[in-house]
Amino acid sequence: MTTAAPVKTEYEAVIGLETHCQLSTQTKIFSGSSTQFGAPPNTHIDPVCMGLPGTLPVLNQKVLEYAVKTGLALNCTIARYSKFDRKQYFYPDLPKNYQISQFDLPIAEHGCLDIQLEDGSQKRIGITRLHMEEDAGKLVHAGSDRLAGSTHSLVDYNRAGIPLVEIVSEPDIRSALEAAEYAQELRRIIRYLGVGDGNMQEGSLRCDVNISVRPKGTEAFGIKVEIKNMNSFSAIQKAIEYEFKRQVKMVEAGEPIVQETRLWDENTQRTTSMRTKEGSSDYRYFPEPDLLPIRISEAQLQEWGQLPELPQAKRNRYINEYGLSVYDARYLSDDRDTAAYFEATVAVGADPKAAANWIMSDIAKYLNDRKLGYPDIALKPETLAELIGLIDTGTISSKIAKEILPELLERGGTAKGLVAAKGLTQISDVGALESQIDEIVAANPKQVEQYRAGKTKLLGFFVGQLMKQTQGRADPQLANQLIAEKLKAQSDG
């Protein structure tokens, strides 16, 4: 009697993200120091952000406005009454030994964010809360990128007091790909609103991942682990994939999972233990006595509620109104400047699909190679639309358009003017083309004979010869037609 093999349990990840977004205000959340990135250490500081005795914080009104706008964009309920709290912990980068944050009465709660999955479908991720807080300083470890292995550490308080919103998702994410897409969509929204730049390399957007595993089909959550130190969307994805495998392996081996904070190590592509995870009680929250509670008026809510078209709505409109594919709509709406350039080109009469193709291929390559943005180029949307129109009317070929594009991008001007100045108008005169075709056919009897013998792919050879002779100015469609007719007549003869 044989024993049946044990059924292998399938596991799923339960993931939530805590995302810190720096707000693009000119000054800090509670003081007048600059928020400019890259200044020499400890030059953007003041008595308030350093917590010197006798100083009092004053809320930057722009921070409140940006927080409310972000909350509305994430479909949250905005609290008409909220307050700040002190979050107590002791670390060298925290000059006051407490952080001013929000605990039980955040500015926004109960929202959602829709993400697009690989198959084109959408998934809704719940937003638990959004709250305002100040950032801490930054420790610079000499001789290593972390405390372990360093000879000594220096502290830079320029970031102390930088305004943040922390956005906490529900544990609705089930894969590394979903987590990365959620973080990217969040960044798109922040950028569309103009409330932050979302640059992960500069620390303007930081994501902490909470992940646990459980057998598929069960409701109970496993023990969650927090992962920090991920500075790219790729790192978020890879860290989750590694941690999922690590936890599944531990569960199957009967080893207990510890609730802890772990760091993602980019060099070794693995997570390592940092510290045991604190609970909210460890921070000893209490209301911030130096700041009045926040009350938002109806007038403020109405004013701040005037939001721009957001990425999801823009994608849907591109698909429904312009007939673009999901991929094209996603690419064009990913960046606000790209979307604005595309829409301006279509608004002056360009075919949406043709405009999308130029923007996504030749223009994108030009920008990427030179690390430029749309504000940096001389090619106006009107000129791109004009260039597309010249192709559509047969005035120039797409080959000629590609040849003159770099000059238009660098120097501007009109497409018609440049085509005329260079004498690049497409040759569509049948008589002019036929005479040149006759010359080419007469000069290549061997290829004509091979074509007559059945090697019809040689049609491309003859078209290429004509294009070379006319410097690319022959109408490609007409050239193919006339050459095919000429060769057929030769074969019939």
Helices and strands as residue ranges (DSSP letters): E 11-22, H 61-73, E 77-78, E 81-82, E 85-88, E 98-101, E 108-116, E 122-134, E 138-142, E 152-156, E 163-169, H 176-193, G 200-202, E 205-215, E 225-228, H 233-252, E 260-265, E 270-276, G 280-283, E 286-287, E 294-295, H 298-304, H 311-322, H 326-333, H 336-347, H 352-358, I 359-363, H 364-370, G 374-376, H 381-392, H 398-411, H 415-422, H 430-443, H 445-452, G 456-458, H 459-469, H 476-492
